Amino acid sequence: MAPRSERATSVAARLEGAVALDLVVQETYEVTKGIRELTLEGDLAGFSPWPGQDVMVSVPPGAPEARWRRYTVRRIDSAASSIDIWVTTDTDGPGAAWASDAAVGDRVEAVGPRGKIALDTDAASHLFVVDLSGVAAMCAMAEALEAPALVATAVRMPPVLGDEHTSAIAPTVADDVVLRHHVLLDDDEPWLYKVLGATIGQLDIDSLAAYVFGELAFTRGVAADLAARGVAADHVLAKPYWRRGRANESNGEPMREEPAGSE
């Protein structure tokens, strides 16, 4: 196995709890249109993510202009020393291009785990509101829940995918965990908020944890809507993964503010 890169090792040294990983693509799989699963194998010593955490991947691999992109650990198989990540491939970004072209045997430089949002184990109900980029985190976290629990999901999907892809992006929850799974078209945003209103009306908001993952304006809008419906701010865990019309920064995070000189 190739030695861990100096770049990844240097980055990991600056991040509490993170380790550098030198991985190899073991398998690729099309989960559904717009999502590709990559199984990455390597030495996972010191790498112990909780459900919903991610890894930073250097793309394109080994290139001087490589940028970090972050992907949720969809699954981890410690016995096989492998992890699965889901990458959205319906964009023109460097991560999507890398995942679309990735082949078995390709080397992958990574750093992780990253991410601060964890499951609220005291909550009785868990609401996930995500777009395509947040599906992996939703599935990983929902599948980690133990009964008794109720999981409600609202997934904002591109219209080209349609209802036939609903099952491919639904979490496989534990026995006696109740799942209410909703897939909504990306261009029907008013319907998303109607579904949220109906869902919130059936839940005890005092024992609810809401997780909002996806595009920056989307996460802000949903968080504001939940607040307006009486969900306490400390019950809403929101994480933007990207920003429409702007590339993520070199560390994999979306640009939060307007750049200097922009209109």
SEPAGU-523175 format. One record per residue (C-alpha): residue in three letters; x, y, z; residue number from 1. Coordinates in Angstrom, 3 decimals, always signed. Example, Ala and Ser with C-alpha at 12.3 -4.5 7.8 and 13.67 -1.06 7.14 Angstrom:
BEGIN
(site "ALA",(+12.300,-4.500,+7.800),1)
(site "SER",(+13.670,-1.060,+7.140),2)
END
This chain:
BEGIN
(site "MET",(+0.000,+0.000,+0.000),1)
(site "ALA",(+1.256,+3.455,-0.872),2)
(site "PRO",(+2.341,+5.703,+1.995),3)
(site "ARG",(-0.066,+8.370,+3.178),4)
(site "SER",(+0.459,+11.644,+1.380),5)
(site "GLU",(+2.258,+14.506,+3.086),6)
(site "ARG",(-0.614,+16.813,+2.135),7)
(site "ALA",(-3.259,+14.661,+3.817),8)
(site "THR",(-1.051,+14.073,+6.850),9)
(site "SER",(-0.424,+17.812,+7.212),10)
(site "VAL",(-4.139,+18.617,+7.029),11)
(site "ALA",(-5.070,+15.873,+9.495),12)
(site "ALA",(-2.532,+17.163,+11.988),13)
(site "ARG",(-4.409,+20.478,+12.167),14)
(site "LEU",(-7.829,+18.893,+12.726),15)
(site "GLU",(-8.742,+17.469,+16.108),16)
(site "GLY",(-9.647,+13.792,+15.931),17)
(site "ALA",(-8.870,+13.441,+12.214),18)
(site "VAL",(-6.463,+11.014,+10.560),19)
(site "ALA",(-4.968,+10.809,+7.081),20)
(site "LEU",(-6.262,+7.909,+5.005),21)
(site "ASP",(-4.734,+6.340,+1.927),22)
(site "LEU",(-7.535,+4.434,+0.242),23)
(site "VAL",(-8.155,+2.523,-2.964),24)
(site "VAL",(-11.363,+2.279,-4.955),25)
(site "GLN",(-12.611,-1.269,-4.499),26)
(site "GLU",(-16.005,-1.044,-6.195),27)
(site "THR",(-18.391,+1.484,-7.769),28)
(site "TYR",(-22.162,+1.319,-7.992),29)
(site "GLU",(-24.919,+3.562,-9.367),30)
(site "VAL",(-27.364,+3.984,-6.490),31)
(site "THR",(-29.707,+6.003,-8.674),32)
(site "LYS",(-29.398,+8.653,-11.338),33)
(site "GLY",(-27.272,+11.391,-9.796),34)
(site "ILE",(-25.749,+9.342,-6.957),35)
(site "ARG",(-22.745,+7.042,-7.302),36)
(site "GLU",(-21.501,+4.824,-4.487),37)
(site "LEU",(-17.761,+4.270,-4.132),38)
(site "THR",(-16.389,+1.573,-1.839),39)
(site "LEU",(-12.944,+2.628,-0.608),40)
(site "GLU",(-10.565,+0.199,+1.072),41)
(site "GLY",(-7.482,+0.860,+3.188),42)
(site "ASP",(-6.002,+1.132,+6.660),43)
(site "LEU",(-8.713,+2.661,+8.856),44)
(site "ALA",(-6.678,+2.750,+12.061),45)
(site "GLY",(-7.819,+5.690,+14.186),46)
(site "PHE",(-10.805,+6.367,+11.922),47)
(site "SER",(-14.044,+5.973,+13.864),48)
(site "PRO",(-16.806,+8.249,+12.533),49)
(site "TRP",(-20.205,+8.509,+14.131),50)
(site "PRO",(-23.278,+8.261,+11.864),51)
(site "GLY",(-23.470,+11.336,+9.642),52)
(site "GLN",(-19.801,+12.324,+9.742),53)
(site "ASP",(-17.810,+12.644,+6.544),54)
(site "VAL",(-14.388,+12.395,+4.951),55)
(site "MET",(-12.494,+15.032,+3.007),56)
(site "VAL",(-11.340,+13.640,-0.340),57)
(site "SER",(-8.665,+15.265,-2.511),58)
(site "VAL",(-9.906,+15.641,-6.102),59)
(site "PRO",(-8.672,+15.119,-8.697),60)
(site "PRO",(-6.351,+12.632,-6.965),61)
(site "GLY",(-2.685,+13.609,-6.912),62)
(site "ALA",(-3.149,+16.768,-8.976),63)
(site "PRO",(-1.374,+20.010,-7.970),64)
(site "GLU",(-4.684,+21.875,-8.277),65)
(site "ALA",(-6.594,+19.301,-6.210),66)
(site "ARG",(-9.322,+20.599,-3.919),67)
(site "TRP",(-10.905,+18.968,-0.882),68)
(site "ARG",(-14.475,+17.753,-1.188),69)
(site "ARG",(-16.487,+16.256,+1.699),70)
(site "TYR",(-18.628,+13.119,+1.532),71)
(site "THR",(-20.650,+11.405,+4.237),72)
(site "VAL",(-19.551,+7.940,+5.299),73)
(site "ARG",(-22.624,+6.046,+4.151),74)
(site "ARG",(-21.362,+2.790,+5.680),75)
(site "ILE",(-18.206,+1.561,+7.380),76)
(site "ASP",(-17.093,-2.074,+7.449),77)
(site "SER",(-14.279,-2.254,+9.973),78)
(site "ALA",(-13.739,-5.974,+9.394),79)
(site "ALA",(-13.160,-5.367,+5.676),80)
(site "SER",(-11.328,-2.061,+6.288),81)
(site "SER",(-13.652,-0.296,+3.874),82)
(site "ILE",(-16.083,+2.596,+3.738),83)
(site "ASP",(-18.844,+3.492,+1.291),84)
(site "ILE",(-19.443,+7.080,+0.228),85)
(site "TRP",(-22.246,+8.469,-1.945),86)
(site "VAL",(-21.256,+11.220,-4.380),87)
(site "THR",(-23.727,+13.355,-6.304),88)
(site "THR",(-22.777,+13.297,-9.978),89)
(site "ASP",(-25.377,+15.623,-11.479),90)
(site "THR",(-23.145,+18.724,-11.224),91)
(site "ASP",(-20.101,+19.992,-13.111),92)
(site "GLY",(-17.886,+20.192,-10.004),93)
(site "PRO",(-14.527,+18.437,-9.540),94)
(site "GLY",(-15.964,+15.916,-7.083),95)
(site "ALA",(-18.711,+14.849,-9.461),96)
(site "ALA",(-16.201,+14.495,-12.308),97)
(site "TRP",(-13.884,+12.419,-10.124),98)
(site "ALA",(-16.628,+10.078,-8.925),99)
(site "SER",(-18.038,+9.623,-12.425),100)
(site "ASP",(-14.630,+8.544,-13.764),101)
(site "ALA",(-13.388,+6.630,-10.688),102)
(site "ALA",(-12.245,+3.090,-11.457),103)
(site "VAL",(-11.336,+0.083,-9.355),104)
(site "GLY",(-7.736,+0.408,-8.185),105)
(site "ASP",(-7.625,+4.213,-8.183),106)
(site "ARG",(-5.875,+5.733,-5.189),107)
(site "VAL",(-7.818,+8.173,-2.970),108)
(site "GLU",(-6.300,+10.611,-0.467),109)
(site "ALA",(-8.678,+11.396,+2.377),110)
(site "VAL",(-8.855,+12.977,+5.829),111)
(site "GLY",(-11.483,+12.341,+8.463),112)
(site "PRO",(-13.723,+12.032,+10.241),113)
(site "ARG",(-15.184,+15.532,+9.923),114)
(site "GLY",(-18.489,+17.045,+10.987),115)
(site "LYS",(-20.062,+18.153,+14.260),116)
(site "ILE",(-23.696,+17.077,+13.887),117)
(site "ALA",(-24.655,+13.899,+15.738),118)
(site "LEU",(-27.920,+12.107,+16.405),119)
(site "ASP",(-29.938,+13.455,+19.309),120)
(site "THR",(-30.425,+10.206,+21.202),121)
(site "ASP",(-32.887,+11.850,+23.620),122)
(site "ALA",(-35.364,+12.666,+20.849),123)
(site "ALA",(-38.385,+10.425,+20.258),124)
(site "SER",(-38.948,+11.619,+16.679),125)
(site "HIS",(-36.372,+12.490,+14.023),126)
(site "LEU",(-37.170,+14.650,+11.001),127)
(site "PHE",(-34.736,+14.735,+8.071),128)
(site "VAL",(-35.170,+17.401,+5.389),129)
(site "VAL",(-32.524,+17.033,+2.708),130)
(site "ASP",(-31.737,+17.452,-0.955),131)
(site "LEU",(-29.768,+14.969,-3.052),132)
(site "SER",(-26.463,+15.891,-1.366),133)
(site "GLY",(-27.848,+15.074,+2.095),134)
(site "VAL",(-29.341,+11.659,+1.322),135)
(site "ALA",(-26.270,+9.688,+2.489),136)
(site "ALA",(-26.192,+11.460,+5.860),137)
(site "MET",(-29.931,+10.971,+6.272),138)
(site "CYS",(-29.656,+7.232,+5.585),139)
(site "ALA",(-26.588,+6.680,+7.773),140)
(site "MET",(-28.140,+8.502,+10.725),141)
(site "ALA",(-31.637,+7.035,+10.413),142)
(site "GLU",(-30.247,+3.510,+10.153),143)
(site "ALA",(-28.326,+4.022,+13.392),144)
(site "LEU",(-31.468,+4.738,+15.399),145)
(site "GLU",(-32.826,+2.136,+17.778),146)
(site "ALA",(-36.481,+1.521,+18.637),147)
(site "PRO",(-38.644,+3.076,+19.805),148)
(site "ALA",(-38.259,+5.959,+17.367),149)
(site "LEU",(-40.105,+7.632,+14.540),150)
(site "VAL",(-38.273,+8.850,+11.434),151)
(site "ALA",(-39.886,+11.262,+8.986),152)
(site "THR",(-38.039,+12.271,+5.828),153)
(site "ALA",(-38.592,+14.908,+3.158),154)
(site "VAL",(-36.143,+14.548,+0.274),155)
(site "ARG",(-35.970,+17.246,-2.385),156)
(site "MET",(-34.997,+15.489,-5.618),157)
(site "PRO",(-34.404,+16.723,-9.187),158)
(site "PRO",(-37.570,+16.257,-11.275),159)
(site "VAL",(-35.757,+13.995,-13.769),160)
(site "LEU",(-35.492,+11.255,-11.145),161)
(site "GLY",(-39.199,+10.745,-10.508),162)
(site "ASP",(-40.976,+8.484,-8.055),163)
(site "GLU",(-39.338,+5.266,-9.261),164)
(site "HIS",(-36.174,+6.220,-7.368),165)
(site "THR",(-37.911,+6.582,-3.995),166)
(site "SER",(-36.862,+3.191,-2.617),167)
(site "ALA",(-33.218,+3.580,-3.661),168)
(site "ILE",(-32.743,+6.557,-1.359),169)
(site "ALA",(-34.840,+5.378,+1.576),170)
(site "PRO",(-33.050,+4.349,+4.784),171)
(site "THR",(-33.398,+0.749,+5.931),172)
(site "VAL",(-34.374,+1.358,+9.536),173)
(site "ALA",(-34.303,-1.084,+12.430),174)
(site "ASP",(-37.295,-3.202,+13.370),175)
(site "ASP",(-39.972,-1.220,+15.223),176)
(site "VAL",(-38.546,+2.108,+14.034),177)
(site "VAL",(-41.397,+3.804,+12.180),178)
(site "LEU",(-40.412,+5.369,+8.835),179)
(site "ARG",(-42.444,+7.959,+6.934),180)
(site "HIS",(-40.517,+8.611,+3.722),181)
(site "HIS",(-41.432,+11.435,+1.337),182)
(site "VAL",(-39.717,+12.305,-1.950),183)
(site "LEU",(-40.587,+15.704,-3.426),184)
(site "LEU",(-39.698,+17.241,-6.771),185)
(site "ASP",(-37.045,+19.938,-6.722),186)
(site "ASP",(-39.191,+22.382,-8.703),187)
(site "ASP",(-42.196,+22.080,-6.380),188)
(site "GLU",(-40.861,+23.944,-3.341),189)
(site "PRO",(-44.285,+25.092,-2.081),190)
(site "TRP",(-45.298,+21.442,-1.789),191)
(site "LEU",(-42.213,+20.773,+0.349),192)
(site "TYR",(-43.398,+23.277,+2.923),193)
(site "LYS",(-46.935,+21.865,+2.834),194)
(site "VAL",(-45.516,+18.418,+3.596),195)
(site "LEU",(-43.400,+19.869,+6.398),196)
(site "GLY",(-46.442,+21.551,+7.893),197)
(site "ALA",(-48.493,+18.362,+7.776),198)
(site "THR",(-45.625,+16.322,+9.218),199)
(site "ILE",(-44.859,+18.729,+12.054),200)
(site "GLY",(-48.545,+18.758,+12.939),201)
(site "GLN",(-48.369,+15.022,+13.682),202)
(site "LEU",(-45.243,+15.170,+15.846),203)
(site "ASP",(-44.505,+16.274,+19.386),204)
(site "ILE",(-42.158,+19.162,+18.690),205)
(site "ASP",(-40.848,+19.090,+22.262),206)
(site "SER",(-39.329,+15.635,+21.664),207)
(site "LEU",(-38.324,+16.260,+18.037),208)
(site "ALA",(-34.866,+16.527,+16.494),209)
(site "ALA",(-34.752,+17.992,+12.979),210)
(site "TYR",(-31.755,+17.566,+10.662),211)
(site "VAL",(-31.531,+19.785,+7.576),212)
(site "PHE",(-28.823,+19.015,+4.995),213)
(site "GLY",(-28.329,+20.386,+1.489),214)
(site "GLU",(-27.945,+23.587,-0.489),215)
(site "LEU",(-27.243,+26.741,+1.537),216)
(site "ALA",(-30.428,+28.711,+0.744),217)
(site "PHE",(-32.485,+25.525,+1.082),218)
(site "THR",(-31.158,+24.744,+4.568),219)
(site "ARG",(-31.699,+28.319,+5.715),220)
(site "GLY",(-35.239,+28.379,+4.343),221)
(site "VAL",(-36.216,+25.084,+5.955),222)
(site "ALA",(-34.666,+26.060,+9.301),223)
(site "ALA",(-36.632,+29.326,+9.244),224)
(site "ASP",(-39.836,+27.458,+8.375),225)
(site "LEU",(-39.361,+25.010,+11.247),226)
(site "ALA",(-38.759,+27.896,+13.638),227)
(site "ALA",(-41.975,+29.558,+12.456),228)
(site "ARG",(-43.821,+26.312,+13.222),229)
(site "GLY",(-42.594,+26.358,+16.811),230)
(site "VAL",(-39.600,+24.022,+16.621),231)
(site "ALA",(-36.976,+25.315,+19.050),232)
(site "ALA",(-33.694,+26.451,+17.530),233)
(site "ASP",(-31.694,+23.948,+19.573),234)
(site "HIS",(-33.807,+21.138,+18.112),235)
(site "VAL",(-32.785,+22.017,+14.534),236)
(site "LEU",(-29.381,+20.809,+13.308),237)
(site "ALA",(-28.679,+22.339,+9.894),238)
(site "LYS",(-25.652,+21.816,+7.672),239)
(site "PRO",(-25.235,+23.367,+4.198),240)
(site "TYR",(-23.246,+21.137,+1.829),241)
(site "TRP",(-23.145,+23.404,-1.238),242)
(site "ARG",(-24.304,+26.742,-2.606),243)
(site "ARG",(-26.209,+27.166,-5.841),244)
(site "GLY",(-24.202,+28.997,-8.501),245)
(site "ARG",(-20.900,+28.957,-6.584),246)
(site "ALA",(-18.212,+26.331,-6.264),247)
(site "ASN",(-17.352,+25.141,-2.775),248)
(site "GLU",(-14.177,+26.545,-1.286),249)
(site "SER",(-10.901,+24.627,-1.278),250)
(site "ASN",(-11.695,+23.038,+2.098),251)
(site "GLY",(-14.941,+21.589,+0.749),252)
(site "GLU",(-17.250,+24.037,+2.529),253)
(site "PRO",(-19.772,+26.218,+0.677),254)
(site "MET",(-19.093,+29.950,+0.552),255)
(site "ARG",(-21.312,+31.442,+3.281),256)
(site "GLU",(-21.020,+35.142,+2.397),257)
(site "GLU",(-20.864,+37.115,-0.821),258)
(site "PRO",(-17.300,+37.535,-2.104),259)
(site "ALA",(-15.840,+41.030,-2.065),260)
(site "GLY",(-16.913,+43.082,-5.092),261)
(site "SER",(-19.964,+40.961,-5.914),262)
(site "GLU",(-23.300,+42.548,-6.637),263)
END
